[in-house]
Amino acid sequence: MDLIRFYCKPITKPSVELSGSEAHHLSSVRRLTVGDKVELFDGAGTVATATIAATASKRVRLQIDEIKTIPKPPQEQIVIAVSIAKGDRFDWMIEKCTELGVGRICPIIFERTVKQPRNPNITSRWNNLAIAAAKQSGRAFLPQIDNPMPLADAIKVLKKDFPQGKFLLGSPSAEAPSLTSHPLTCNGVIIFIGPEGGLTEQEQMFLKDNGVQPVRFADTILRIETAAVASASILVALGMIQYPHAH
């Protein structure tokens, strides 16, 4: 039987302490108690088995039984550079992309992006959603989630971080080649997904000038979050995501 997982950073012998939401989840939601064994992960490749040593109202102390370090994945990874969506749809996308093994999520503010992030702690909130998804899916490494940024800034940052990467743009055009037939590299695949209002002519030219090539994910028009998960799923099937799991 798999052990229940909890996020803990850092993980060091001989013991660690959980507090806040993780301690509440352990003691009040899962109702674990002294002597029960759990699994801990730090989102950066360290995984441990631990035994609950003491519980209090807001803190839990655990004795570390065994620690293992999972090798850091290679630079090859999938980046979803995506327009922010309204409501809880972007939250759902964060969760599913984390489950699939996406390495990085770059929220972009296009000219026609409807949802403008006003919460100064929005990236922290997205990271918490990714932690919850990683706990459920057994993922050892958390995705990097960038602060929201304009398209021009995103291109500059991603070109610097992935100088040999393949830069692609989700397109509804029937003339665009399918993602499944597009030659992919092993130096990072960066998928741009625009807003539902579409890209402006200036944005289209800007992406083209920066070597971003259009591809199709399906024969239908997809919403933002659907396009993100569809592209990640296709790349998983093609073997492009190789993020190790904890098990």
C-alpha positions in Angstrom: 0.0 0.0 0.0 1.4 3.4 -1.0 2.1 5.8 1.9 0.2 9.1 2.1 2.4 11.9 0.8 3.1 15.3 2.4 5.2 18.2 1.2 8.1 19.1 3.4 11.0 21.4 2.7 13.7 20.9 3.7 14.0 17.2 4.5 16.9 16.5 6.8 17.7 13.8 9.4 17.0 13.0 12.1 13.6 14.6 12.2 11.4 17.3 10.6 8.4 19.3 11.5 5.2 19.9 9.5 3.1 23.0 10.2 0.3 25.0 8.6 -1.8 23.3 6.0 0.4 20.2 5.7 0.1 19.5 9.5 -3.6 20.1 9.4 -4.0 17.8 6.4 -2.0 15.0 8.2 -3.8 15.2 11.6 -7.2 16.6 11.0 -8.0 15.5 7.4 -6.2 12.2 7.2 -6.4 11.6 10.9 -3.0 10.0 11.2 -1.4 9.6 14.6 1.8 8.7 16.4 3.5 5.6 14.9 1.9 6.0 11.4 4.3 6.1 8.5 4.1 8.6 5.7 6.1 9.7 2.6 7.6 13.2 2.4 8.9 15.0 -0.7 10.4 18.5 -1.2 9.5 19.0 -4.9 13.2 19.0 -5.8 14.0 15.3 -5.9 14.3 14.4 -2.2 11.9 11.8 -1.0 11.8 10.2 2.5 9.8 7.7 4.5 9.0 9.0 8.0 7.2 7.9 11.2 5.0 10.3 13.1 6.7 11.0 16.4 4.4 13.7 18.0 1.3 15.7 17.0 0.0 19.0 18.3 -2.8 21.3 17.2 -0.8 23.0 14.5 2.5 21.0 14.3 3.6 17.5 13.6 7.0 16.1 14.3 8.2 13.2 12.2 11.2 10.9 12.6 13.0 10.3 9.2 13.4 6.6 8.5 15.0 6.7 5.0 15.9 9.4 2.5 16.6 9.0 -1.2 17.5 11.5 -3.8 16.0 11.1 -7.3 18.4 12.4 -10.0 17.5 15.8 -11.4 15.8 15.5 -14.8 17.8 16.7 -17.8 17.3 20.1 -19.4 14.8 18.5 -21.8 11.4 19.5 -20.6 8.1 20.8 -21.7 7.2 24.5 -21.1 3.6 25.7 -21.4 3.6 29.4 -22.1 -0.1 30.2 -21.9 -2.5 33.1 -21.7 -4.2 33.4 -18.3 -7.8 32.1 -18.3 -10.8 33.3 -16.3 -12.2 31.7 -13.1 -11.0 28.4 -11.9 -10.1 27.1 -15.4 -6.4 28.2 -15.0 -6.3 26.5 -11.6 -7.5 23.3 -13.3 -4.8 23.6 -16.0 -2.1 24.0 -13.3 -3.2 20.8 -11.6 -3.4 18.7 -14.8 -0.2 20.0 -16.3 1.5 19.2 -13.0 0.0 15.6 -13.0 1.3 15.2 -16.6 4.8 16.2 -15.8 5.1 19.6 -17.4 8.4 21.1 -16.4 7.5 24.8 -16.5 4.3 26.9 -16.8 4.8 30.5 -18.0 1.6 32.6 -17.6 1.5 35.3 -20.3 -0.5 38.5 -20.6 -1.4 38.9 -24.3 -3.1 42.0 -25.6 -6.5 40.1 -25.6 -6.0 38.2 -22.3 -9.2 38.8 -20.4 -8.1 37.8 -16.9 -5.6 40.2 -15.5 -4.0 38.9 -12.2 -4.7 41.3 -9.4 -3.7 39.1 -6.5 0.0 39.9 -5.6 0.3 36.3 -4.2 -1.2 34.6 -7.2 2.0 32.7 -8.1 2.2 31.4 -4.5 -1.4 30.2 -4.9 -0.6 28.4 -8.1 2.4 26.8 -6.5 0.2 25.4 -3.8 -2.1 23.9 -6.4 0.9 22.3 -8.0 2.0 20.9 -4.6 -1.4 19.3 -4.1 -1.3 17.8 -7.6 2.2 16.5 -7.1 1.1 14.9 -3.8 -1.7 13.1 -5.5 0.2 12.0 -8.7 3.4 10.8 -7.1 5.5 13.4 -8.8 9.0 14.1 -7.3 9.7 17.4 -8.9 7.4 20.4 -8.9 7.0 22.5 -12.0 8.5 25.9 -12.2 5.7 28.5 -12.3 6.7 31.9 -13.5 5.2 35.2 -12.4 2.7 36.5 -15.1 4.5 38.5 -17.8 3.9 40.2 -21.1 4.6 38.2 -24.3 7.8 40.1 -25.2 9.3 39.5 -21.7 8.3 35.8 -21.9 10.1 35.3 -25.3 13.2 37.0 -24.0 13.3 34.8 -20.8 12.5 31.6 -22.5 14.9 32.2 -25.4 17.7 32.7 -22.9 16.8 29.6 -20.8 16.2 27.4 -23.9 18.6 28.6 -26.6 18.3 25.3 -28.5 14.6 24.7 -27.7 11.8 24.1 -30.2 9.3 27.0 -30.0 5.8 26.2 -31.1 2.4 28.0 -31.2 -0.9 26.3 -30.9 -2.9 27.2 -34.0 -6.5 26.4 -35.1 -5.5 26.7 -38.8 -6.0 23.6 -40.9 -2.8 24.5 -42.7 -0.7 24.2 -39.6 1.1 20.8 -39.2 -0.1 18.5 -36.4 2.0 18.4 -33.3 2.2 14.7 -33.6 4.0 15.0 -37.0 6.3 17.9 -36.0 10.0 17.1 -35.6 10.8 17.7 -31.9 14.2 18.3 -30.3 15.5 17.1 -26.9 16.5 20.5 -25.8 13.1 21.8 -24.6 9.7 22.1 -26.3 8.0 25.5 -25.6 4.3 25.6 -26.5 2.7 29.0 -26.7 -1.1 29.1 -26.3 -2.8 32.4 -27.0 -6.0 34.0 -25.5 -9.4 32.9 -26.7 -9.8 36.2 -28.4 -6.9 35.3 -30.6 -3.6 36.9 -31.2 -3.3 40.4 -32.7 -1.5 40.8 -36.0 1.4 42.3 -34.2 1.7 39.4 -31.8 1.5 36.9 -34.7 4.3 38.7 -36.5 6.4 39.0 -33.3 6.2 35.3 -32.7 7.0 34.5 -36.3 10.0 36.8 -36.2 11.2 34.9 -33.1 11.0 31.6 -34.9 7.8 30.3 -33.2 6.2 27.8 -35.5 2.4 27.1 -35.6 1.1 23.6 -34.9 -2.3 22.0 -34.4 -3.3 20.0 -31.3 -6.7 19.0 -32.7 -9.1 19.6 -35.6 -11.4 21.7 -33.4 -11.0 25.1 -31.6 -9.8 24.5 -28.1 -10.2 26.6 -25.0 -7.0 27.8 -23.2 -6.9 25.1 -20.6 -7.9 22.3 -23.0 -5.2 23.3 -25.4 -2.6 23.3 -22.6 -3.5 19.8 -21.4 -4.0 18.5 -24.9 -0.5 19.6 -26.0 1.1 18.2 -22.8 -0.8 14.9 -23.3 0.4 14.6 -26.8 4.0 15.2 -25.8 3.7 12.6 -23.0 2.5 10.1 -25.5 5.5 11.0 -27.8 7.9 10.4 -24.9 9.0 14.0 -24.6 8.2 14.3 -20.9 10.6 12.2 -18.8 10.2 13.7 -15.3 11.0 10.9 -12.7 8.4 10.1 -10.1 8.9 9.2 -6.5 7.9 5.6 -6.9 
